[in-house]
Amino acid sequence: MTFGQSVDGRLDGTTPTAAYSFDGLRGEYLRISLRVTRGDLDATLALFAPDGSLIVRRDDSPEGDALTIQLRLTASGTHRLVAARFGHGRGTTAGDYTLSIDRVGVSAESGSALRFGDTVANSITNDQYEVYYSLRARRGDLITLTMRLDSGNLDPLLQLVDANRRILVENDDFESTPDARIERWLVPEDGQYLIVAGRYGGAAGTTTGTFLLTVDRVPESALGNTPQAAVRLFPGQPDEHAITAERAAIWYVFEARVDDLITLSMNRISGTLDPFLVLLNADLQELATHDDIVDGQQRDSLISGYRIPSDGLYYVQATRFERAAGTTIGGFRLTLTITGNAFDTVEPDIERIAYNASAGGVLNAALPRRRYAFYGNGGDTLTIVVNRVDGDLAPMVTLLDEGGATIVEGSASSSNAVIPRITLPKSGLYTIIVSRSDGAGGFLLAVAQRQ
């Protein structure tokens, strides 16, 4: 059963008992009621804790009244309700009943478990400088916690802690107010989290007062409307949404590491939707876009083999051709795939280099060449330069594709070698070989991306 729900049943010689379960949390105030609606049923009602122990039993209600249990739960977990007729199998009464369960509040005492939408009031004193509440949340939930000053000179401090008591996020003064607020925090994993409501300075602090703590979650209907309420996207777990006349885009967010190779596919599953994908960084700067691949009547959008430039959060805007100005609508399926790291197949002795970066080294008879790997995107245009920095080195430079075949050899002089402008034919790994035609000495290799 769920809170606010009523169920109807019948108890008789064939069915003398009926069991129900519900998810209850420590600190919740409940009102459970069983009312006989027909027959001469002499009913009983029992509530059992998650460990199976009996919490309370009710029978012999006044004539015409319901059996009622009102209490505060002392443990979190699956509770069991058993409705029965007096005497169970040996009883003689029979009849219909209605059973209901309502959550009428939650305790503000430290240690209580909260649900989204709850507000509790408590106080911070010199003897109680922290108050604890637990919260169960799912991966991808976007939650907001607010600790608002109610009275006194309290300087609120709000922390969210995981099961290992590691502080995940905290806030002292929110936007120059005395209140503490953790806004739109993205839950990383399913689990139990601890809310710590305290004061700045902890045990050493001096402020005291009362506060109101509110726990909220962005509703499902609001998820995806803005980057701040983006839908959490996980590799290999497709998400389905729809583009409508009123909703031109759905926002997603995911986490990736530097040099991850990702693929984003947006497949139309209904309607006339002409999919359009946009990949953005944490600052909402566009990194890549794709309109559609037309296969018969099917329209899909694909960003394939994109190399992540740095660790962090990335956003996806799943939209339609011409975005807000577009007119196509319909359902889509968005899938994120991480195919591995761009440098997984690179030999350990090959150094890495990135666009607009440089690397130095020395060449001589004992070490006649050095190799550098980089991941390039198809269509990128580069200039690769090797300059001598000391000695009498006459450098050379060669660019190889992923299979080891030569793409181009640079022109060389006595002191430098250059590939003046090369447009990469496709996305993938490339290798630069810096070698010498004569002499020995130090060099500096630079790879510059051109517009």
Secondary structure by P-SEA (a helix, b strand, c coil): ccccbbbbbcccccccbbbbbbbbcccbbbbbbbbbcccccbbbbbbbcccccccccccccccccccccccccccccbbbbbbbccccccccccccbbbbbbbccccccccccccccbbbbbcccccccbbbbbbbbccccbbbbbbcccccccbbbbbbbcccccccccccccccccbbbbccccccccbbbbbbbbccccccccbbbbbbbbbbccccccccccccccccccccbbbbbbbcccccbbbbbbcccccbbbbbbbbbcccccbbbbbbbcccccccccccccccccbbbbbbcccccccbbbbbbbbcccccccccbbbbbbbbbbbcccccccccccbbbbcccbbbbbcccccccbbbbbbbbcccccbbbbbbbcccccbbbbbbbcccccccbbbbbccccccccbbbbccbbbbbbbbbbcbbbbbbbbbbbbcc
